[in-house]
Amino acid sequence: MKIYWTKISDIIEESPDTKTYLIDCPEEYTWEEGAHIHLGLEGFNAGDKPDKSLVRHMSISTLPDEDKIGITTRIREQRSDFKHRLDELTAGSPVAIFKTHSNVPLKREDKPVYLLSSGVGIATFRPLVLDYLSNPDKIEKIHSLNIDSTKNYLFKDIFETLPEKGLTSQFVDNRKHYYEEVQKLAQDEEGLFYVVGSDAFLLENLAVLRGQGVSPEQIMLDKHEHRKQEFFL
Ligand SMILES: Cc1cc2nc3c(=O)[nH]c(=O)nc-3n(C[C@H](O)[C@H](O)[C@H](O)COP(=O)(O)OP(=O)(O)OC[C@H]3O[C@@H](n4cnc5c(N)ncnc54)[C@H](O)[C@@H]3O)c2cc1C
């Protein structure tokens, strides 16, 4: 396993409790849309065993042609030690990235794609939408539905409604409205449904989608294949 030590180049305040960290891209490092990394903070591998409290999975919210590895995360008042340390980092601080993998690359199967996310989960989909906008080949259309009770909706400049480009986007602030919309979207028998959020959120979405007759093959979760199966039991 290769560990890349690199540096934070910039920190963007997306909303009062959400930040995007732009990280210098190591030479020859690349990734697919939908990829996640392990993000390690200084000291995570200083001892005999890796200190897991200093490591988190993070989706990459950028594409390689943006030249930076972006990770977007919420840092609330009540926060883990990891988020506390992350919040203290500044441009120039070292971070480690390793084990890059995408569970949710964009499927180009001439079908409509639905991106269902909760809160900061929309960050996983940002590169999918950018990839689609630069090359819509074999994708009928993309619709994004995001729920965020804080109403601090993220990446509104990218998650726009552009009918001429086959992109539509909806942000809602409550569960009732959200699941009403999911029910409607699930009517599309051809649809591919990507879901990103907490495990509880995934289970709720699966119940609604499966209840409407959507098959497991039409549903993409940001989980390794063996973990994904557990959600369909
Ligand atoms: C494939 C994959 C991709 C992921 N991508 C992302 C991503 O792009 N962005 C992202 O943010 N996360 C992502 N995650 C989740 C991420 O790895 C972390 O699990 C998540 O951000 C929570 O971080 P944390 O454990 O440091 O807790 P925190 O975010 O600090 O806290 C989690 C919750 O617990 C509460 N809490 C924490 N400490 C306390 C306390 N002492 N007292 C009371 N309440 C407390 C917080 O308020 C918050 O509601 C991903 C996970 C996977 C598996």
The ligand as a Tripos MOL2 file, in Angstrom:
@<TRIPOS>MOLECULE
LIG
   53    58     1     0     0
SMALL
NO_CHARGES

@<TRIPOS>ATOM
      1 C1        -16.7040    5.4640    1.3970 C.3       1 LIG1
      2 C2        -16.8880    6.5800    2.4070 C.ar      1 LIG1
      3 C3        -16.8160    7.9070    1.9980 C.ar      1 LIG1
      4 C4        -16.9930    8.9440    2.9220 C.ar      1 LIG1
      5 N1        -16.9160   10.2260    2.4850 N.ar      1 LIG1
      6 C5        -17.0810   11.2350    3.3620 C.ar      1 LIG1
      7 C6        -16.9920   12.5970    2.9320 C.ar      1 LIG1
      8 O1        -16.7420   12.8800    1.7480 O.2       1 LIG1
      9 N2        -17.1700   13.5710    3.8630 N.ar      1 LIG1
     10 C7        -17.4290   13.2830    5.1650 C.ar      1 LIG1
     11 O2        -17.5760   14.2190    5.9730 O.2       1 LIG1
     12 N3        -17.5120   12.0190    5.6090 N.ar      1 LIG1
     13 C8        -17.3420   10.9870    4.7350 C.ar      1 LIG1
     14 N4        -17.4180    9.7010    5.1720 N.ar      1 LIG1
     15 C9        -17.6590    9.4490    6.6120 C.3       1 LIG1
     16 C10       -16.3610    9.7310    7.3850 C.3       1 LIG1
     17 O3        -15.4210    8.6900    7.1830 O.3       1 LIG1
     18 C11       -16.6130    9.9020    8.8870 C.3       1 LIG1
     19 O4        -17.1160    8.6880    9.4140 O.3       1 LIG1
     20 C12       -17.6030   11.0430    9.1840 C.3       1 LIG1
     21 O5        -17.1890   12.2380    8.5720 O.3       1 LIG1
     22 C13       -17.7110   11.2610   10.6990 C.3       1 LIG1
     23 O6        -16.4840   11.7120   11.1780 O.3       1 LIG1
     24 P1        -16.0630   11.6020   12.7000 P.3       1 LIG1
     25 O7        -16.1340   10.1630   13.1220 O.co2     1 LIG1
     26 O8        -14.6910   12.1940   12.8240 O.co2     1 LIG1
     27 O9        -17.1440   12.3070   13.5490 O.3       1 LIG1
     28 P2        -17.7680   13.8050   13.5860 P.3       1 LIG1
     29 O10       -18.1300   14.2320   12.1970 O.co2     1 LIG1
     30 O11       -16.9510   14.7370   14.3960 O.co2     1 LIG1
     31 O12       -19.0570   13.4530   14.4140 O.3       1 LIG1
     32 C14       -20.0940   12.5880   13.9310 C.3       1 LIG1
     33 C15       -21.3730   12.9470   14.7130 C.3       1 LIG1
     34 O13       -21.1950   12.7070   16.1120 O.3       1 LIG1
     35 C16       -21.3450   13.9310   16.8540 C.3       1 LIG1
     36 N5        -20.2680   13.9720   17.8910 N.ar      1 LIG1
     37 C17       -18.9500   13.8070   17.6800 C.ar      1 LIG1
     38 N6        -18.2680   13.8990   18.8530 N.ar      1 LIG1
     39 C18       -19.2100   14.1240   19.8120 C.ar      1 LIG1
     40 C19       -19.1540   14.3000   21.2040 C.ar      1 LIG1
     41 N7        -17.9820   14.2760   21.8630 N.pl3     1 LIG1
     42 N8        -20.3100   14.5010   21.8600 N.ar      1 LIG1
     43 C20       -21.4870   14.5200   21.2330 C.ar      1 LIG1
     44 N9        -21.6150   14.3600   19.8930 N.ar      1 LIG1
     45 C21       -20.4990   14.1570   19.2030 C.ar      1 LIG1
     46 C22       -21.1440   15.0570   15.8240 C.3       1 LIG1
     47 O14       -21.8240   16.2470   16.2070 O.3       1 LIG1
     48 C23       -21.7240   14.4390   14.5720 C.3       1 LIG1
     49 O15       -23.1070   14.5950   14.5150 O.3       1 LIG1
     50 C24       -17.2370    8.6440    4.2820 C.ar      1 LIG1
     51 C25       -17.3090    7.3100    4.6960 C.ar      1 LIG1
     52 C26       -17.1410    6.2940    3.7760 C.ar      1 LIG1
     53 C27       -17.2080    4.8610    4.2540 C.3       1 LIG1
@<TRIPOS>BOND
     1     1     2 1
     2     2     3 ar
     3     2    52 ar
     4     3     4 ar
     5     4     5 ar
     6     4    50 ar
     7     5     6 ar
     8     6     7 ar
     9     6    13 1
    10     7     8 2
    11     7     9 ar
    12     9    10 ar
    13    10    11 2
    14    10    12 ar
    15    12    13 ar
    16    13    14 ar
    17    14    15 1
    18    14    50 ar
    19    15    16 1
    20    16    17 1
    21    16    18 1
    22    18    19 1
    23    18    20 1
    24    20    21 1
    25    20    22 1
    26    22    23 1
    27    23    24 1
    28    24    25 2
    29    24    26 1
    30    24    27 1
    31    27    28 1
    32    28    29 2
    33    28    30 1
    34    28    31 1
    35    31    32 1
    36    32    33 1
    37    33    34 1
    38    33    48 1
    39    34    35 1
    40    35    36 1
    41    35    46 1
    42    36    37 ar
    43    36    45 ar
    44    37    38 ar
    45    38    39 ar
    46    39    40 ar
    47    39    45 ar
    48    40    41 1
    49    40    42 ar
    50    42    43 ar
    51    43    44 ar
    52    44    45 ar
    53    46    47 1
    54    46    48 1
    55    48    49 1
    56    50    51 ar
    57    51    52 ar
    58    52    53 1
@<TRIPOS>SUBSTRUCTURE
     1 LIG1         1 GROUP 0 **** ****
